[in-house]
Amino acid sequence: MLRRDGLILANRAFLDHESPRWADSPSSAGSGGLLAAVRPIIQPWDGKAGTTWIGAGMGRFDREWTDERGFELLETTRGLLRHRRLFFAPPAWQGHYAEVSNCFLWPLLHLVRYDLPAVTGYYPAPAAPAPADWQAYLAVNTAFADAAAEERNAPWCWIHDYQLALTPGLLRERGFSAPIGFFLHTPFPDLAVAKPYLGEGGGESFRRVVTGMLGADLLGFQTPADVERFRRVAVELAGAEDARGGVLFDGHIVRLRACPVGIDVDDVLDVTKTALTPSRVTAARQAGLPLVVGLERGDFTKGIPERLRAVAAAFRGGARFAYLGIAAPTREGVRAYEALEAAVEAEARAAREAAVAAGGSFAHVRANVGWPDVVALQREADVVFTSSLADGQNLVPLQAAVAQSLRPGADRAVIISGRDAGVSDSFAEFAGKGLAITDPLDADAMHETLRAALDGAPGRVSDRFVTAVHTRDARWWATEFLASLEGPC
């Protein structure tokens, strides 16, 4: 029988306390992809058993809510969650999170096909970690491993994402006897593409990340291509050996599996039914303009300048539509993002001028938007335009498919996705049936795909696409992964 009362380790906490205990303003859970994916399998804590979540304490008032070891019980939609926060000094967190995780690993992990720093002009070169920053990354991973090792009765430990890539190996070193799982939510890079950035300490840091991941019993990835890229790197850089279903490393079999993340379908549906129509949608409808929506975090992996360039080209080609782009701020203060904003602003300026000349409308804003407004825009859009240069999965197309399902079939949107986003692989059978797959770095292809989508070709979101998103939802993903983790080797 599948047990869901194990350990979840994630760089971020389930929620951050931004208000003191005495204030009448309860904290709410975040809305990130990892949280949304894992939330449905939380097992309520009954005093003796249930899910335990271990994450970093980054909220301003977190210490007021926890005991001396960082523990508290959180009210969630799934019941009580036993939660532990680990606290870190600002210099340690800066080295771990801003420098190693987001200036080195994040840009490196997305190099699956192209040398993106060379071909975009704004994508940052992965920066090899300075020794002090690497020690901070190691220290944070060690703290997570130590905390997990204290949970000796846990039936399993599931570690999430690249910020904690060393933790599986460190936890194994501490004699943790239950199965250890690790899931990488990002892509995994192609070694040949990444090699220019693996000198001067970058290569050794990357090798240690790979060996850290190999401490797990089961490694999960978004796509079969990610699995194979990891297998090659594990053999070439870490000395692993090929084995059936995975690799042999340090005397134990590490199983490798592609298991793409899904979404919390019920949450999206509930919000879709009640979310009010945003005023910008109403204005577009009154002007008789089809609505193209771009909704992403403002990240250099998302292909935002390329998308805006395609929007401008469509306007210059005579298309009349309303474009609304919202880029939520992300990783503020991380130096790797400095060039992106300049590139986005230049392309937005050009697209705005083209929209005026074509009689369309254009708006691109950098802002955090409430979840109901996000879902409402996904529901009302005629084209949902995502354009990731590379992505682990990208949940926006899946959310949009569910939101669109409440509209009549003939009125539904076309959803555009970059070819190196995981969703374009895991839902490839729906290309032309609601999903239009394109190469964001091919300007002509992007322009042509947008023009076709405005005409409803390729086909609009199909019932079969929606059914597949329902079937392969977050609960399915987590259940499949944990069943594999608890199953025999």
Stockholm file with secondary structure:
# STOCKHOLM 1.0

chainA/1-489         MLRRDGLILANRAFLDHESPRWADSPSSAGSGGLLAAVRPIIQPWDGKAGTTWIGAGMGRFDREWTDERGFELLETTRGLLRHRRLFFAPPAWQGHYAEVSNCFLWPLLHLVRYDLPAVTGYYPAPAAPAPADWQAYLAVNTAFADAAAEERNAPWCWIHDYQLALTPGLLRERGFSAPIGFFLHTPFPDLAVAKPYLGEGGGESFRRVVTGMLGADLLGFQTPADVERFRRVAVELAGAEDARGGVLFDGHIVRLRACPVGIDVDDVLDVTKTALTPSRVTAARQAGLPLVVGLERGDFTKGIPERLRAVAAAFRGGARFAYLGIAAPTREGVRAYEALEAAVEAEARAAREAAVAAGGSFAHVRANVGWPDVVALQREADVVFTSSLADGQNLVPLQAAVAQSLRPGADRAVIISGRDAGVSDSFAEFAGKGLAITDPLDADAMHETLRAALDGAPGRVSDRFVTAVHTRDARWWATEFLASLEGPC
#=GR chainA/1-489 SS CCCCCSEEEEEECSCCCCSCTTSSCCCCCCCCHHHHHHGGGCCCCCSSSSCEEEEECCSTTHHHHSCTTSEEEEEETTEEEEEEEECCCHHHHIIIIIIIIIIIIHHHHTCSSSCHHHHHSSSCCCCCCCHHHHHHHHHHHHHHHHHHHTCTTCSCEEEESGGGTTHHHHHHHTTCCSCEEEECCSCCCCHHHHGGGSTTTHHHHHHHHHHHHTTSSEEEESSHHHHHHHHHHHHHHHCCEEETTEEEETTEEEEEEECCCCCCHHHHHHHHHHCCCCHHHHHHHHTTCCEEEEEEESCTTSCHHHHHHHHHHHHHTTCCCEEEEEEECCSTTCGGGHHHHHHHHHHHHHHHHHHHHHTCEEEEEECCCCHHHHHHHHHHCSEEECCCSSBSCCSHHHHHHHHHTTSCGGGCCEEEEETTBHHHHHTGGGBTBTEEEECTTCHHHHHHHHHHHHTTCSBCCCHHHHHHHHHTCHHHHHHHHHHHHHSCC
#=GC SS_cons         CCCCCSEEEEEECSCCCCSCTTSSCCCCCCCCHHHHHHGGGCCCCCSSSSCEEEEECCSTTHHHHSCTTSEEEEEETTEEEEEEEECCCHHHHIIIIIIIIIIIIHHHHTCSSSCHHHHHSSSCCCCCCCHHHHHHHHHHHHHHHHHHHTCTTCSCEEEESGGGTTHHHHHHHTTCCSCEEEECCSCCCCHHHHGGGSTTTHHHHHHHHHHHHTTSSEEEESSHHHHHHHHHHHHHHHCCEEETTEEEETTEEEEEEECCCCCCHHHHHHHHHHCCCCHHHHHHHHTTCCEEEEEEESCTTSCHHHHHHHHHHHHHTTCCCEEEEEEECCSTTCGGGHHHHHHHHHHHHHHHHHHHHHTCEEEEEECCCCHHHHHHHHHHCSEEECCCSSBSCCSHHHHHHHHHTTSCGGGCCEEEEETTBHHHHHTGGGBTBTEEEECTTCHHHHHHHHHHHHTTCSBCCCHHHHHHHHHTCHHHHHHHHHHHHHSCC
//
